[in-house]
Amino acid sequence: MSRFLSKSEILFWEEKIKDSSYSNSLVSGQLYNIDNPSSLKINYRFSFSIAKNHESRFEILLNNFLEEGFTVKHSNQNCSKRSEMNLRKEISTLKQLQEKNIHQIKKIDYINYKYNFNYVPVLPCIHFVQTLKDVIEIISNYWAFDEEGNEICNMKYSTGQIVSLDWDKSDYIIDSILYLRRNTDQFESLEKRYKIEDELLLYRLSKIISFNQQVIEFGNQELASSSQITPSRGERLDELLG
């Protein structure tokens, strides 16, 4: 699902670019309407911390979102194609600029990520930072800690849980979770099709045809939002088989 910048994000970055000594040629409202986007450079620092136990989840989400690509529009169509081709390579270079350090707050280990972008191309920097922010938002929305430092997942359903669908009361197991972002080219159609409400998630489910302690047989797969799912037995698969 290709990512694009919202109006508020464009305004934010235009102001940041204007503050840079390398951006005198930028005209307000023209971030995506320039003939040579690689000519614009920016200095930008970005730092944040995530709980250490989220490191693998963070990297997987970041890489998946970067692979989905970005929608970049320019007045010159040929320029747009060249920029799109070069964007991945430049973002890969930016990703290597990270510095990581461990620190602790209230007995919870965190990883501090620091990025110092010095005179780098504007568009790759913008899209990379916005993708970082997307991942940070997802982790912040769906995971937390209680007062004793125990992790809490705020999703309505979790992988391995047995559920049913509004249109099929059979047992399904939740295989995986697809994380959605509003500023993507497919979000509106997905939101309407799957009746997405309070969770920006889609659950990937497999229908359970039969199971015992040796073999589990699965049937069709379905995608559904939390509003289309109902609890089935309220148990995880290992409890059913135990």
Protein Blocks (a to p, Z undefined) as FASTA:
>chain_A
ZZdddfklmmmmmmmmmmpmklmmpcghilmmcfblmlpccdddddddddfklmmmmmmm
mmmmmmnopadddfblklmmmmmmmmmmmmmmmmmmpccddddeehiacdddddddehia
fklmmmmmmmmmmmmmmmmmmgccdfkopacdfbfbdehiacddfklcbdcddfbdcddd
fkbcklmmmmmmnopakbccdddddddfbdcfkbccddddddddfklpccfklpafklmm
ZZ
